[in-house]
Amino acid sequence: MVSFLDFEKQVAALDQRITELRETADDSPVDIESEIAKLETKSGKLLSDIYSKLTPWQKTQVARHPERPHFKHYVAALFDEFIPLAGDRAFADDQAILGGLARMGERRMVVIGHEKGDDTASRLKHNFGMGKPEGYRKAIRLMQLADRFGLPVVTLVDTSGAFPGVQAEERGQAEAIARSTEQCLALGVPMVAAVVGEGGSGGAIALAAANRVLMFEHAVYSVISPEGCASILWRTADKASDAAIAMQVTAQDLKKLGVIDAIIPEPIGGAHRDPDSAIAALGTAIAEELDSLSGKTAQWLRHDREEKFLKMGSI
C-alpha cells in the first residue's frame, strides 16, 4: 500500500473503496468488475490532475516521500556491478554518503550518493542522509580515484542537508563541504549529478557541482529547506509553503534559471508509485549525458563546469 500525502486524500478514498470492493467481489453474486474499472479510471484521472498542478510545497512533500527510491535501489537496478568503497582514511566511514566502483553495461564509473534509509533502523544507520565531514572526505577520495583512473563520476543527491551537529562542526564540516565542491569542479573526467529527491544546502552542492545536473520532475533543490527559510524570514515554520514558492525550489523553476540542465519525467503520482519506471528513466538520462561528454579533454571539462557555474545568476 502506498502512503498517501495530505493533498491526495480524494485519491486515497477512491483507492480504499476499490480495495473494499475487491475484498467482497468473490462473495458477491453481482459482477462488480465494471464498477471497479470505473473507480480505477476516476482515481487515475484525479491523480493525474493533482500532479499536473502541484505547488512547490507539495513537490517538496513528494520529494521527501518515505517510499521514494533511494541510492541503494538505484545502484541495485542500474548497475551490473557495484563494489562499495568505505572510509575517508582519516576518521571513519560515514553511512550517509555511499560510493564505489560501478559498471553500467560496458561503461565503468565511480558512483557516489546520499542514502536516507527506508525504515527506522536504516534511517538511523544512515543518519537520514545527512552527511558528516568524513562522508564528504570519502567522496573526495573516490573522486580523486576516478580522476586517477579516468573514470566518469555519477552522483545521486538526496539529502535535506549536511549533518549540523556539534561533533560534525568540530571535525570541520564546512571545510569538508567546500573541499568536496572544489574537487567536483577540479575533476578532469566527466561528472553527472542527479537530484533524485531532496537537494538541500551545501550538503547537496558538495556532490552536485557537475558538468551536467539532472533533476527528477518532482524533486526539489535549494540553499535551505522551506521550513528553515520560513523560520528565518517569518519566525515560524508555518510559512514553509510561502517560502517554497519564493525560493523557486522546483525542477521547472531551476531549469528556467539555468541551475539544472534537464528534467527527468516521473510516473504519474511520483517515483514512489512506479520505482522501476523512474529508475529506468534515470539510467537512460545518465547514459545519454555520459555519451555527450565522452571523449572531451580534461581541460574542456573543467572549463565547461567553470562556465556553467559562473554564468548562473548573470543578467
Secondary structure, DSSP 8 states (H G I E B T S, - for coil): -----GGGHHHHHHHHHHHHHHHHHTT-SS--HHHHHHHHHHHHHHHHHHHTT--HHHHHHHHT-TTS--HHHHHHHH-SEEEE----SSS---TTEEEEEEEETTEEEEEEEE---SSHHHHHHTGGG---HHHHHHHHHHHHHHHHHT--EEEEEEES-S---HHHHHTTHHHHHHHHHHHHHH-SS-EEEEEEEEEEHHHHHTTT--SEEEEETT-EEESS-HHHHHHHHTSSGGGHHHHHHHHT-BHHHHHHHTS-SEEE---TT-TTTSHHHHHHHHHHHHHHHHHHHTT--HHHHHHHHHHHHHTTT--
